[in-house]
Amino acid sequence: MRRILRTRLTMAVFLSPIFLAIATAPAEAFRTEYLYLTSRGNDMAPSICDGDTVKVKICTNGTLIQAGPKNSTHPGDIIVYCAGAAVAVPKYMWMCGRAVNKYRKDGEWCFKTQLDSSPEPDAWEVSEHYLLGVVVEVTREANPQNYQPTSDQSSDEDIEGLNVLALVVDLFTGILIGAVIGAAVAKAYSTRKNRLASERAWSVQVLHPPLNVLRWQSSAHCANVLLW
């Protein structure tokens, strides 16, 4: 039993830094504001073509999304949403379309989408809970002159560098906290082990008195027998 306990404590000491480092990873994930996806197909051409990399800003609040026809003075946002809103068995996880209309239904925002290459809106509606976000930048590697940035590229690179630095800091913080907890557990185990060993030694001393005490008791017993 003691060997099993020692083995478990040793595993806890060595694995706790790893577990704590993993536990800090979700904190970095929640700070993620953008996702990068690769387009397939030309349904959104010329805005988004096959092979383009789209930068998607996470947005699940329908109130923040603008809706309107493509050729209007205030065209609607290109939204990315779960493909399950359109087809029962989707080929890809995400779809995109321009939000041409929005309205409230059953307590949430719903959107009518339309492909830029199509003259008619899509047959389905996109409920707010299907939303992933809004396309804010398109990178067209094969045709650089059609590159359509909507924000400063250098600032994006700085933000990504800061995110990597924050992840490294979180990792080392988790390892440090795990090492402190492991040292505390090891010290507590060592203290308990020493106390149990001391108690056992005392019990052995009480159950087995020194030899001279036994001899004195034996002599006294013999004297009592002779006197009697």
C-alpha positions in Angstrom: 0.0 0.0 0.0 2.8 2.4 0.9 4.6 1.6 -2.4 1.5 2.4 -4.4 1.0 5.7 -2.5 4.7 6.6 -3.1 4.3 5.8 -6.9 1.2 7.9 -7.2 2.8 10.9 -5.4 5.8 10.6 -7.7 3.6 10.7 -10.8 1.7 13.7 -9.4 5.0 15.6 -8.8 6.2 15.0 -12.4 2.9 15.3 -14.2 1.4 18.4 -12.4 3.5 20.9 -14.4 2.3 19.4 -17.7 -1.3 19.4 -16.6 -1.1 23.0 -15.4 0.5 24.0 -18.7 -2.3 22.4 -20.6 -4.9 24.0 -18.3 -3.6 27.5 -19.2 -4.0 26.8 -23.0 -7.7 27.4 -23.0 -7.1 30.9 -21.6 -5.1 31.7 -24.7 -7.7 30.2 -26.9 -10.4 32.5 -25.4 -8.3 35.5 -26.3 -8.3 34.5 -30.0 -10.1 37.1 -32.0 -9.4 35.9 -35.5 -9.4 32.7 -37.5 -7.9 32.1 -40.9 -9.7 29.9 -43.4 -9.1 28.8 -47.0 -11.9 29.4 -49.6 -13.0 26.6 -51.9 -14.9 27.5 -55.0 -15.7 30.8 -56.8 -19.3 31.4 -55.6 -18.3 34.6 -53.8 -16.1 35.9 -56.7 -14.8 38.4 -57.3 -14.7 39.3 -53.5 -13.5 35.8 -52.5 -12.0 33.3 -55.0 -10.9 29.7 -54.8 -7.8 29.3 -52.8 -8.0 32.7 -51.1 -7.2 33.0 -47.4 -9.9 34.8 -45.5 -9.4 36.4 -42.1 -12.5 35.9 -40.0 -13.2 38.0 -36.9 -15.1 36.0 -34.4 -18.6 37.4 -33.9 -21.7 35.6 -32.7 -23.7 38.7 -31.9 -26.1 39.4 -34.7 -26.7 43.0 -33.6 -23.1 43.8 -34.7 -23.5 42.5 -38.2 -24.5 44.8 -41.0 -26.9 43.6 -43.7 -27.5 45.1 -47.1 -27.3 44.3 -50.9 -23.8 44.1 -52.4 -24.2 47.1 -54.7 -25.8 49.4 -52.1 -24.1 52.3 -50.4 -23.9 50.1 -47.3 -23.3 46.6 -48.5 -23.8 43.8 -46.0 -21.0 42.0 -44.2 -19.7 38.7 -45.5 -20.5 36.3 -42.7 -19.1 32.8 -42.1 -21.5 30.3 -40.6 -21.9 26.6 -39.9 -22.8 24.7 -43.1 -25.4 22.8 -41.1 -27.7 25.8 -41.5 -27.9 25.2 -45.3 -27.5 21.4 -45.8 -28.1 18.4 -43.7 -24.9 16.6 -44.6 -22.4 19.4 -45.4 -19.1 18.7 -47.3 -17.3 21.4 -45.4 -17.7 22.7 -41.9 -18.2 26.4 -42.8 -19.9 28.4 -45.5 -20.0 32.1 -46.3 -22.3 34.6 -47.9 -23.2 38.2 -47.9 -25.8 39.2 -45.4 -28.4 41.0 -47.5 -31.2 41.1 -44.9 -31.6 40.5 -41.1 -34.6 40.2 -38.9 -35.7 39.0 -35.5 -37.2 35.6 -35.2 -37.9 33.6 -32.0 -35.8 35.9 -29.9 -32.7 35.9 -32.1 -31.3 37.5 -35.2 -31.8 35.6 -38.6 -30.0 36.5 -41.8 -30.7 36.1 -45.5 -27.5 35.5 -47.4 -26.6 35.8 -51.0 -23.5 34.8 -53.0 -21.9 37.6 -54.9 -22.0 35.5 -58.1 -25.7 34.8 -57.7 -28.6 37.1 -58.7 -30.9 35.6 -56.0 -30.6 35.2 -52.3 -30.0 31.8 -50.8 -33.0 29.6 -50.1 -32.1 29.1 -46.4 -31.9 31.5 -43.5 -29.0 31.6 -41.1 -29.9 31.8 -37.4 -27.7 33.7 -35.0 -26.5 30.6 -33.2 -24.9 29.3 -36.5 -22.6 32.3 -36.8 -18.8 32.0 -36.6 -17.9 35.6 -37.6 -17.3 38.2 -40.3 -14.8 38.3 -43.1 -12.5 41.3 -42.5 -9.6 40.5 -44.9 -8.9 38.5 -48.0 -5.5 37.4 -49.1 -5.1 36.3 -52.7 -1.7 34.8 -53.1 -2.1 33.7 -56.8 -3.1 37.2 -57.9 -1.4 39.8 -55.6 -3.0 42.8 -57.4 -6.4 41.7 -56.2 -5.2 41.7 -52.6 -8.0 43.4 -50.5 -6.7 44.2 -47.0 -9.1 45.9 -44.6 -6.6 46.5 -41.8 -2.9 47.2 -41.4 -0.8 44.0 -42.1 2.1 45.1 -39.8 -0.2 45.6 -36.9 -1.7 42.1 -37.4 1.8 40.6 -37.3 2.5 42.5 -34.1 -0.7 41.1 -32.6 0.2 37.6 -33.6 3.7 38.1 -32.1 2.2 39.3 -28.8 -0.2 36.2 -28.8 2.8 33.9 -29.1 4.6 35.7 -26.3 1.6 35.5 -24.1 1.3 31.7 -24.8 5.0 31.2 -23.9 4.5 33.2 -20.6 1.4 31.1 -19.8 3.3 27.9 -20.4 6.2 28.8 -18.1 3.8 30.1 -15.5 2.0 26.8 -15.5 5.3 24.9 -15.2 6.4 27.1 -12.3 3.1 26.7 -10.5 3.2 22.9 -11.1 6.8 22.7 -9.7 5.8 24.6 -6.6 2.8 22.4 -6.0 4.9 19.3 -6.6 7.5 20.4 -4.1 4.8 21.1 -1.5 3.3 17.6 -2.1 6.7 16.0 -1.8 7.5 17.9 1.4 4.1 17.0 3.0 4.7 13.3 2.1 8.2 13.3 3.5 7.0 14.9 6.8 4.2 12.4 7.1 6.6 9.5 6.4 9.0 10.7 9.1 6.2 11.1 11.6 4.9 7.6 10.9 8.4 6.1 11.3 8.9 7.9 14.6 5.5 6.6 15.9 6.4 3.0 14.8 9.8 3.2 16.6 8.1 4.3 19.8 5.5 1.5 19.6 8.3 -1.1 19.1 10.2 0.3 22.2 7.0 0.0 24.3 6.2 -3.5 23.1 9.8 -4.7 23.5 11.5 -3.2 26.6 15.3 -3.3 27.0 16.9 -6.6 28.1 18.0 -5.2 31.5 14.5 -4.4 32.4 13.4 -7.9 31.5 16.2 -9.4 33.7 15.2 -7.2 36.6 11.6 -8.3 36.4 12.7 -11.9 36.2 14.9 -11.6 39.3 12.2 -9.9 41.3 9.8 -12.7 40.3 12.2 -15.3 41.5 12.8 -13.5 44.8 9.0 -13.4 45.4 8.8 -17.1 44.8 11.6 -17.8 47.3 10.1 -15.6 50.0 6.7 -17.3 49.5 
